[in-house]
């Protein structure tokens, strides 16, 4: 299956399960053999709240040099 076909499915409006099913359909249409395996994950970014850093105690580096 061409990279453009993958990109089209994975950047479309579908949910991961719908995208997975579409990828399998396209793989079989492209004459793929049996036992097709693929995984689709919905990856979201997690941002650390600013308040977490404000509450954290400041640490100092201590030199071991004399």
DRENPA-3360 file (N, C-alpha, C; in nm, 2 decimals, always signed):
BEGIN
1 = XXXXXXXX = +0.09/-0.12/+0.00/+0.00/+0.00/+0.00/+0.09/+0.12/+0.00 ~ +0.05/+0.22/-0.08/+0.13/+0.34/-0.09/+0.12/+0.43/+0.03 ~ +0.23/+0.50/+0.06/+0.23/+0.59/+0.17/+0.12/+0.70/+0.17 ~ +0.09/+0.74/+0.05/-0.01/+0.84/+0.04/-0.15/+0.79/+0.08 ~ -0.17/+0.66/+0.05/-0.30/+0.60/+0.09/-0.30/+0.58/+0.24 ~ -0.19/+0.55/+0.30/-0.19/+0.54/+0.45/-0.21/+0.68/+0.51 ~ -0.15/+0.78/+0.46/-0.16/+0.91/+0.51/-0.31/+0.96/+0.50 ~ -0.37/+0.93/+0.38/-0.51/+0.97/+0.36/-0.60/+0.91/+0.47;
9 = XXXXXXXX = -0.58/+0.78/+0.50/-0.67/+0.72/+0.60/-0.64/+0.77/+0.74 ~ -0.51/+0.78/+0.77/-0.47/+0.82/+0.91/-0.49/+0.96/+0.94 ~ -0.50/+1.05/+0.84/-0.53/+1.19/+0.87/-0.67/+1.23/+0.85 ~ -0.75/+1.13/+0.82/-0.90/+1.16/+0.79/-0.97/+1.18/+0.92 ~ -1.10/+1.20/+0.91/-1.19/+1.23/+1.02/-1.23/+1.10/+1.11 ~ -1.19/+0.98/+1.06/-1.24/+0.86/+1.13/-1.17/+0.84/+1.27 ~ -1.24/+0.76/+1.35/-1.18/+0.72/+1.48/-1.08/+0.60/+1.45 ~ -1.00/+0.57/+1.55/-0.90/+0.47/+1.53/-0.95/+0.33/+1.48;
17 = XXXXXXXX = -1.07/+0.29/+1.53/-1.12/+0.16/+1.49/-1.17/+0.17/+1.34 ~ -1.23/+0.28/+1.30/-1.27/+0.30/+1.16/-1.15/+0.30/+1.07 ~ -1.04/+0.37/+1.11/-0.92/+0.38/+1.03/-0.85/+0.24/+1.02 ~ -0.85/+0.17/+1.12/-0.80/+0.03/+1.12/-0.87/-0.05/+1.02 ~ -1.00/-0.05/+1.03/-1.08/-0.13/+0.93/-1.06/-0.09/+0.79 ~ -1.05/+0.04/+0.76/-1.02/+0.10/+0.63/-0.88/+0.05/+0.58 ~ -0.78/+0.05/+0.67/-0.65/+0.01/+0.63/-0.65/-0.14/+0.59 ~ -0.72/-0.22/+0.66/-0.73/-0.36/+0.63/-0.80/-0.38/+0.49;
25 = XXXXXXXX = -0.91/-0.31/+0.47/-0.98/-0.32/+0.34/-0.89/-0.28/+0.23 ~ -0.81/-0.17/+0.25/-0.72/-0.13/+0.14/-0.61/-0.22/+0.12 ~ -0.56/-0.28/+0.22/-0.45/-0.38/+0.21/-0.49/-0.50/+0.13 ~ -0.61/-0.55/+0.16/-0.67/-0.66/+0.08/-0.69/-0.62/-0.07 ~ -0.74/-0.50/-0.09/-0.76/-0.45/-0.22/-0.63/-0.44/-0.30 ~ -0.52/-0.42/-0.23/-0.39/-0.40/-0.29/-0.32/-0.54/-0.31 ~ -0.40/-0.65/-0.29/-0.35/-0.78/-0.31/-0.26/-0.83/-0.20 ~ -0.28/-0.78/-0.08/-0.20/-0.83/+0.04/-0.24/-0.97/+0.07;
33 = XXXXXXXX = -0.14/-1.05/+0.12/-0.18/-1.19/+0.16/-0.26/-1.19/+0.29 ~ -0.29/-1.31/+0.33/-0.36/-1.32/+0.46/-0.28/-1.27/+0.57 ~ -0.34/-1.27/+0.69/-0.27/-1.23/+0.81/-0.21/-1.09/+0.81 ~ -0.30/-1.00/+0.78/-0.26/-0.86/+0.78/-0.26/-0.81/+0.93 ~ -0.16/-0.74/+0.97/-0.16/-0.69/+1.11/-0.13/-0.54/+1.10 ~ -0.21/-0.46/+1.18/-0.18/-0.32/+1.19/-0.24/-0.27/+1.32 ~ -0.19/-0.16/+1.36/-0.24/-0.10/+1.49/-0.25/+0.05/+1.46 ~ -0.36/+0.11/+1.52/-0.38/+0.25/+1.51/-0.40/+0.30/+1.65;
41 = XXXXXXXX = -0.33/+0.41/+1.68/-0.35/+0.47/+1.82/-0.38/+0.62/+1.81 ~ -0.47/+0.66/+1.89/-0.50/+0.80/+1.90/-0.41/+0.86/+2.00 ~ -0.30/+0.93/+1.96/-0.20/+0.99/+2.05/-0.24/+1.13/+2.08 ~ -0.24/+1.16/+2.21/-0.27/+1.30/+2.25/-0.16/+1.35/+2.33 ~ -0.13/+1.48/+2.32/-0.03/+1.54/+2.40/-0.07/+1.57/+2.54 ~ +0.02/+1.56/+2.63/-0.01/+1.59/+2.77/+0.08/+1.70/+2.82 ~ +0.02/+1.81/+2.86/+0.10/+1.92/+2.91/+0.10/+1.92/+3.06 ~ +0.21/+1.95/+3.12/+0.22/+1.96/+3.26/+0.17/+2.10/+3.31;
49 = XXXXXXXX = +0.08/+2.10/+3.40/+0.03/+2.23/+3.45/+0.14/+2.31/+3.51 ~ +0.14/+2.44/+3.49/+0.24/+2.53/+3.55/+0.24/+2.52/+3.70 ~ +0.13/+2.50/+3.76/+0.12/+2.50/+3.91/+0.20/+2.39/+3.97 ~ +0.23/+2.28/+3.90/+0.31/+2.17/+3.95/+0.45/+2.21/+3.97 ~ +0.50/+2.29/+3.88/+0.64/+2.34/+3.89/+0.65/+2.44/+4.00 ~ +0.55/+2.52/+4.02/+0.55/+2.63/+4.12/+0.55/+2.57/+4.26 ~ +0.49/+2.45/+4.28/+0.48/+2.39/+4.42/+0.61/+2.31/+4.45 ~ +0.68/+2.27/+4.35/+0.80/+2.19/+4.37/+0.91/+2.26/+4.44;
57 = XXXXXXXX = +0.97/+2.20/+4.54/+1.08/+2.27/+4.61/+1.20/+2.28/+4.52 ~ +1.27/+2.39/+4.53/+1.39/+2.41/+4.45/+1.50/+2.32/+4.51 ~ +1.58/+2.26/+4.42/+1.70/+2.18/+4.47/+1.82/+2.25/+4.42 ~ +1.93/+2.23/+4.50/+2.06/+2.29/+4.47/+2.16/+2.17/+4.43 ~ +2.24/+2.20/+4.35/+2.35/+2.11/+4.32/+2.47/+2.14/+4.41 ~ +2.52/+2.04/+4.47/+2.63/+2.06/+4.56/+2.76/+2.00/+4.49 ~ +2.86/+2.08/+4.49/+2.99/+2.04/+4.44/+3.06/+1.94/+4.53 ~ +3.12/+1.84/+4.48/+3.20/+1.75/+4.56/+3.35/+1.79/+4.56;
65 = XX = +3.37/+1.89/+4.49/+3.51/+1.94/+4.48/+3.55/+2.02/+4.61 ~ +3.67/+2.01/+4.65/+3.71/+2.08/+4.78/+3.75/+2.21/+4.76;
% end
